[in-house]
Each structure stands twice: as structure tokens, then as C-alpha cells.
Amino acid sequence: MTSNTLTTAGPTPPPSTAEIVLRLLHTLGDPDPARGAEDVTVVGADPLVPSVHRLADAMSAAIGVFGRQTAAVGEQRGHPHERVEVQAGAAIDQLMATYHTTLSGRPLVSLLDDPTLLGNSDFYRARDGRWIFIITTYPHLRDAVHSVLRCGLDKVGIAQAVAGWDAFTLEEAVCARGGVACAVRSRDEWLAHPAGRYVAQRPVVEIECVGDGPVRPLEPIGAADEALAGVRVLDLTHVIAGPVAARLLAQFGADVLHLSRPDRPDPIPMIAMTGGGKRNAYCDLRDDHDRAAFHDALQDADVFVHAYRGLARHGASTEELVRRRPGLITLEYHAWGADGPWGERGGFDQLACSATGFAVEEWTDRPSLPPTYLLNDYLAAYLGAAAVATVLRRRAAEGGSWRIRVTLAGVCHWVRELGLLAREDVLGLPRPGRAPLAALSTTETDFGPLTEPATPFAYSGRTVPQPGRRTPLGSAALQWR
């Protein structure tokens, strides 16, 4: 912890990074959180970038907990005890991984099918003086916005059209057309909103035993095996939190089978970035053949990670899946909470910042995202993957079927609860740019050489594994090896 001024929402002193780690381990249900927290060291602390929020402290703690929980699985399976060291600068780089990553020397974001769609996603000022964040990152979201605004889809055209709407009315209109947008709210407005109250009442990671299931011991592994070797993961996720969480599990030895609909694939640059160590199969749960293949694969799965609403319509709710496969662990990603007032509303990292008051607290001359641009996606990825590692140990001891839930808005709320840095202490700091704060690593992929921020932690003895091979969509069958 630095000597910079910190404030919190109440009279409780702000937690140190070590205390954040300890609290996260308690939240995950670790059997010995105090011992676990002693195994995590964070080098460096906020402020590292011009943000009043504790970006480096939050991300460092999440990374440290993931590293520790994964090492604990390895130790239970025969590996030596490991300590974890996280560099705070490397944690900031992880938040900016999308922007630090290059493919064949080209910035990843420049290789999207239409890079202008990302640039058009921004804050716009409405007729009532409020601001609204509109997402146009993917064609179907762009089309939803266009169906409401009826404007030229460049920033000037969108701004002119938004100026003819009140922010809350436009938010509802875009969401009703299947798009995603969120009026900017203050923290107090968010906490007074039913969706805000729902999020605030829940832990940053929710873990629940949802049914019976057999004890599944963690079998011994060899010294050359990674901690999660033999763990089978079905990955039905979409950019960015879910795919990164599943990639982390694959990096540490899990057999991860990523599933995607042929008619709505992730962009190839995102597959290159988040696909390390995964195999990629097509799966459309609306199709009888694909649905049968999915349920066949489910019978040997340990973990199911998903980030889609409406899976119950296709027989893939957690309740149905654990009935078919007792002992399954599901990791669900949601924007606003699965069964809250906004449970059926889509959302992205930027919208969580807009709704929860985060963007107002970052305000300069207008609401602002964090200087890293993304925040909640990468935090949610590490927290969810850490929860999976924890629950694997719990299942080995207790049995049961388990559900883990992480919401982007909940992550944003949690970061705010860590306290605010004094604005005068951070305004003069340089904004993170294209130059990373820590090391990069380059691997060969089926898409060309990929350079990205290196794994942001080290073990005291064992070498941290590198992400595995990246493969094209649909290049594997929907079955286990």
C-alpha cells in the first residue's frame, strides 16, 4: 500500500492488497484463507495510472488468488508447495491485453472485421444533458442502434441522432431492439436503482452447491503435468471474460473445448488472443444433432463455462445440466446478474462502468472509462478461473454439483468498494500507452506470430506454463480426445 490518500464509501479503512487477497479467498470458500493469503506477494501498488480507482491493486489481487488457487490444486495432486509473486505493472498490462497484443506485427484491434465499429462505441450526450454509452462493436449491435437512431453510423451521425433523445428513453429503446446501451448514472443513482441494489447485495463471486454429486478426487499427477491436467472444460463463451477464464484453465493443463455458433463466431483476432490451448468446435444448440453431441460431451465434462442468456430454452440451464451430469461445475458470466431486474439485458465492460457510477468518478470534462479502457472483463476472468480451481478442491472433499456466478457490474461495484484515491494524487500520472509496463511474450499460432503481455505472475519454484496452441474455429470435432 502506498501513502496516497484513500477514501472508502464508509468509515472502514481501505483494505491493503494483502487484505484484498484474504477477503477474496474467504469469498471463494478456501479452506485455509489465511495460509493462502500468506502465499501471495504483490510487488508495487496503486496509483500506477491516472485513475481514482484501485485498478492495479484489484487486478493484482485477482491474479494472485488465481495463481495461488491453481497451485493449491497442483499441491493436492503431488506438486511441491508454491508461493506466488505478482508485479502490479504486469497486472495493469493484463487489463490492456487487447491493446498490447499484436498478430503478425499488427495491432489486434486493427484486424477486426470492421475496426470502426469499436471506435464508434462511446459516450454520447443526450437531449436532457445526460450521457449514454452506446455499443456498436458487432454488426448485430450496430444494426440494433441503427434501427432506433436511423442515422449515419459514424460518430458524428450517432452524436447528432442521440442529441434528439433523452438518455433513459434511448437506453430502453436500444435494449428493446436487441442492442446494448446504458445511460450514465452516478453511484447514488445506481444504488437506488433495483438493478444496482441487486448487484450490491451479492459477493463479487457467488458460489453455490446446487445439487448432489459424487466426490471426485483430484488424482495424482507427475512433475511435468500442469495442475489442471485431466480436467475437462466445455467453453461456450463470447468475448472477453469467459474466453479468457477458459484460456487460463487451458494454460494450466485443462482440456478445453471451445464451442461457437457458425453464424455468430467471435472475431478471428479474439480467437487468436483468447484461444491458447483450446480446441475449437462448432455447436448450435438450436440444432438437434449439435445439441445431442453437446450432451454427449457433457457426460465426461468437469466444468461448463458460459456467457449466454437464454440457455434454458435449449436445455442447457445449470439445473438441467447438473441433473444430466451430477458433479458438474458451471461458471456463469452475466452483465447484470442472472435473475436480477436486468437479468435479460445484455451488457459489456463499458456499460458496467457507465451504470455503476464508475464513469462519473473517473470524470474529467465528461464521463470516462478507466485509462486501461477495459476493467471488468479481465478481472472477472481471473476471479472466475480462481473460483473453478477452488471448487475443484471442494468437490474433491465434499462432492456436490456447483454453480459459480460472476457479473461485470458486480466486479465494477467491488472495485469501487476498495476505496478511491485522491484525484490530486493521480491526475499527473502518464496514461498507459502502447508500451507495456512489463514483459511481452511471443508464440507461434495458426494465425501467425502472436505477441501479448506475459503471464503476470511467477511461482517460487515451478515455471509458469505458456498458453498453448491457437487453432481456427471449427477445426475440432465436438468430442473429447
N, C-alpha and C positions, 0 to 999 in steps of 0.2 A: 504494500500500500504506500502511496506517495503522501506528501504533506499537503497536497492540494485540497482546497475546501470542498467538502462533500455535504450534500443535504439529502434527506430522505423525506418520504411522504408523512412521517410521523416522528415521535420523539426517539425512536430506537436508533442508536448509532449505525451508520452504514457498515455492512459486513466487509471484512478483508477478503482477499481472494481465497485464502485458505478456508475461511468460514463459508464462502460460497460453495466450495468443493464439498465441505462437510454437509451442508444443507442439501445439496443435490444427491449425495449418497443416501441420506435419510429418506428423501423423496422416492428414490428408486427402491428402497427396501433392502439395501445392502445389509448383510448380517452383522458386519462389524464396521460401521461407517467411520469411527474414529481412527481405526487402524488404516482403513483405506485412504483417508484424507492425509495421513502422515506419509503415504507413499507418493504423493503428488507435490511437485515443486514447480512454481511458476516464476520464471525469470523475467523481470520487467513488470510494469503496471501502467494503468492509465494515469494521465492522458498521453496518448501517442498520436492522436489525430484530433482535428478541431471539432469535437462533439462534446456536448454536455453529458452524454450518456456514457456508461462504462463499457464500451464496446470490447476493448482488449481484455478487461477483467472477466466479463461474461463469457467470451469465446474461449479464453484460456482455461477457465474452469470447466466448461463443457468438454473441451478437448482432453484435458487431464483426466476427467472422470471416464470418458470413453477409453482412453489408454489404460487406465487402471482396471476397469471392469473387464476388459478383454484379457489383460494379463492375469487377472484372477481366475478366469476360465482356464487359461493355459496352466496356471499353477495347480488347479484342481485336477488337471489331466496329466501332471507329471513334469511340467516345466519348473525351473527354479523361480523363486520369488523375484519380482522386478519392481523397481521404482520408476516413476515417470517424471520427465522434465519437459516443460512446455516453455517455449520462448514467446513472450507476448507479441513481439513483432510478427512472428510467424502466424499467430492467431489472427492478426489483422489481415495478413495476406490471404488466409483462408476465406475471410469474408469477401475478398476481392478476387477470388479464384477465377470467376467468369471473365474478368477483365485482364488478369495476368496470364491467362492461358493462350497459347498460340498453337496452331495446327499448320505444319509445313511453313512455319515462319509468319503466318498471317494471324492477326488478332481473331480470336474465336468469334466475337460478336460481329465481325465484318463478314463472316461466312454464312450467316443466317440467310434463309431463302429470300427474305426482304428485310434488310437491316433497318430500313426506315420505320418499320412497324415498332421496333423497340424505341427509336428516338421520338416517336410521336406519343408514347406513353409518358404522361407528365401531369403536373398540376396546372389547372386552368381556372381562371376567375369567372365566377358566375354572376348573373344579373343582380343578385342580392348582396354582392360583396364577399360572399364566402368563396372558398376554393374547393375544387373537386379533383381527385386523381382519376384519370381515365386510362385504362389498359387497352392497347391495340396490338399487342405483341404477336398474336397469331391471327391468321386470316379470318377464322370464325368469330373472334372477338372484335376485329376490325369491322366486320360486316354488321355485327350487332350494334356497334356505335353508329355506323353509317345509317342503319335503318331508323335510328332515332333522330340523329342530328341532320341528316340529309345535306351534308356539306362536302367540300373537297377534303380529302383525307391527308392533308398536310397540317403542320402545326398552326399555320395562320388560319386556315379554314376551320379547323376544330375550335380554335380560340374564339373566332367570330361567332360560331354557332353556339358555343357554351354561354357566351355573354347574353344570349336571349333566354336563358333558363335560370330558374332558381336551383341551387345546388342539390337540395334534398329531393326535389321533384325529378331532376335529371338522374340522380342516383337510382331512384326506383324505376324510372323508365328504361335505363340501360340494362339493369339487372333483370327486368321483366322480359326483355328480348334475348336473354341468354348471354349478355355481356357482363363485364365486371367494371364497376366504378364505385368510388366511395367519397362522399363529402368529407372534408377535413373537419375533425372535431377536436375540441380541447380535451384534456384529461378529465375534467369535471363533467363535460358533456358525455363523454364515453362512459364514465362510471354511473351516470344517471340513466343511460340507455339500457333496455333489457338485455341486449347482446353483451354490453360491457359488464353488467352485473353478473351475467352467467360466466363470463371468462374469469372475472376477478375472484370468483368463489372457488376456483379449481386450481390444483397444483400445476406447475409448468409441464410435468409429465404425469399422466394418470395411468396407474397400473392396477388391474383388477383381475382376480381369478373368476372366470365366468362359467366354469363347469368342471366336472370331474375329468380326470385324465391320469394315465399311468405315470409312475415315477420313471423318468428316462435318464439313467445315469450318464454322466459325461465320461466316455470311455477313455482309457489311457492313450496317449499319442507319443510319437517319437520326438526326439530333439529337433529334427528337421521339419516337423509338421508345424503349421501355424495353429494358434489357439482354437480357432473355429473349424478346423478340419472335420469334414464329415457332416457338418450342419447344412441342411438343405433349405434354401430360401426361394420362395416364389415372389417375384418382384413385379407387381402391377402398379407402377408409379409413373408420374409425369413430372417434368421439371419443377423445382430443383431439389427440394428437401428429401423426398422419398428416394429418388435415384441416387443421391449422394449417400444416404444412410445405407442403402443396399450395396453400394460400391465399397463402403467401409467394411461391411461384413465380408464381402468377397476378398478384399485386400488381406484380411486376417484369416483366410482359409475356407470360408463358407463356399459351398457350391450354389451359386446364384443363377437362377433362370429368369431373365427379364422378359416380360410379356408386353406386347403392344398391339393395338388395333392397326391393321394395314391402312385404314382410311384416315387415321389421325395419329401419325407417328411423331415422336419427338424429332426436332431438327437434328440433322446429322452431326453438327458441331457439339450439340448437347450429348448425343450418344458417345461421341469420342471422349468428352470430358468426364461423363458420369458412368461410363460402361466398363471401367477397368476390372478385369477378372470375371465378367459376366458372360453368359451365353444369351443369345437373343432369339426369341421365338415369337411368331405371330399368334395372337389369341384374340378372338372376338367373341365375348360371352353371349352375344345375341345369336350366334351360330351354334346349332345343335352339336355338330362334330367337334368344334373347338371347346364347347362347354364340357363335353364328355371327356376330352383329353385333359382339360384343366382339372376336373375332379379325379381323374386317374392319377395325375401328378400330385395332387393334394394328399393322396393316401400315404405318400412317403415324405411329405414336407414337414419340417420342424417349424418354419416361420413363414408367414404370409405378410408382405408389406404392401399397402395400397394407399392411394391418394385420390380416390374417385368417390364421388357421391353416387347414390342410386344403385349400388351393387346388390342390394336386397332384391331388386327387380329381376336379377339374373341368378338368383340362388347363391349369392356369394356374400351374404352378411356374415359377420363374425359368429352370430348364433348358429346359423346353418352350417358354417364351415367347421366349427368345433363339434357339432353333432356328427358330422361325417368323419372328422379326424380328431378324436379326443386327444388332448395333449398339445394341440396346435397353439402356437404363439402368434397373435396378429398384432401388427404395428400399423396403426391408422394415422394418416395425416389429414388434418382438416384446416380450413382457413379460420373458421369462427366457432368451432365446436360441433360435434356430430348431431346433438339433439337439442341445441340451444335455439333461440329465436331466429338466428341467421344460419341454421344448420344446412339449409338447402341452397344457400347463396355461395357462389364461387368467390375465390379471392386469391390474391398473390401477396408476396412480401411487402410490396409498396403500399398496398391497401391496408394491411395491418398497421403500418406506420401512420397512415393517414387517419384511420379510425380512432386509434387509442390515445391520441394526444402527443405521440412521439414527434410527429412532423411539426406540430406547433412549438414544442420545446426546442426543436432544432432551428426555429425561425430566425432568419436574418431580415430580409425585406419581403419574404414570402415563406410559406411553409416549405420545409426541406426534408429530404431523406437523409439518412446518415451519410457522412462523407465516403463511406465504403460502398454506397448505393444499396447493396443488399445487406441484410442482417438476419432476419428471422429464418430464412431458408437454411442457411448453413448451421446456425445454432440448433435448429430443430433436427437437422440430420445427425449431428453428433449426439444430441440428447436421446434421440430415438434409438440409435445404434447402441449407445451405452445401456439403455433400458433392455434391449434384447439380450445383451451379454449378461446382464443381471438376472433376467428372468430365466435364462437357460440354467443358471445355477440354482435358482429357486425351484424350477421344475425338477431338477435332478434330486432335490432334497424332499420336496413336498408333493410332486405330481401336479395334476390340475391342467386346465386349459386357461390361457391367459390372453387378455387384451391390453394393449398399450395405446394410449392416445396422446398425440401432440398437436397443438393448434398454433398457427402462426400468430394469431392475435394474443394467445396466451404467452408465447415466448416474448413478444414485444412488451406485454404488461410486466412480465418477470424482470426484464432488463430495467424497466423504469423503477421497479421496487428495490433495485440495488442502490439507488440514490443518484443524485445529479452532481456533476462537477460544476464549480463556479464558472460562469461564462468568461470572466476575465482571465481565467487560467488556461483557456483552450483556444481563444479566438486567434492568437498569433501563431498557432502551430501550423505547419505545412499540411495541405491536403494530400492524401495518398494519391500518387500518380501511377504512371506505368511502371516505374521502378519499384520492385517489391522490397520489403523490409528484411526479408530473409532469403533462404536458398530456393533455387528452382531445380527441377529435375526434368530430364527428357527421356521419353520412352518411344520405341517404335510401335506404331499401330497399323491396322489395316487401312487407316485413312491418311497415313503419313506420320512423320515425327511430331509428337505432342509434347510441348514444354509447359509445365504448370508448377505452382508452388509445391515444394516438397512436403512430405508428411510432417505436420507441425509439432511432433513430439519425439522424444527419444527414450528408450529403455536404458536402465542402468547396466544391463549385460547383453541382452539379446538385440540383434539388429532388427529394426522395424522393417517389415516387408514393403516392397514397392507394389503399386497397383498392377494388376495383371493385364493380359492382352485385351484390346478393344476389338469387337467384331461387329459387322454390319447387322442391321435389323433383319430378322427372318432367316438368319444363317444357321440356326439350330432347330431341331425338332422339339416339340413340346413334350419332352420326356427327360428323365434323369439319365445320367451317364451310367 
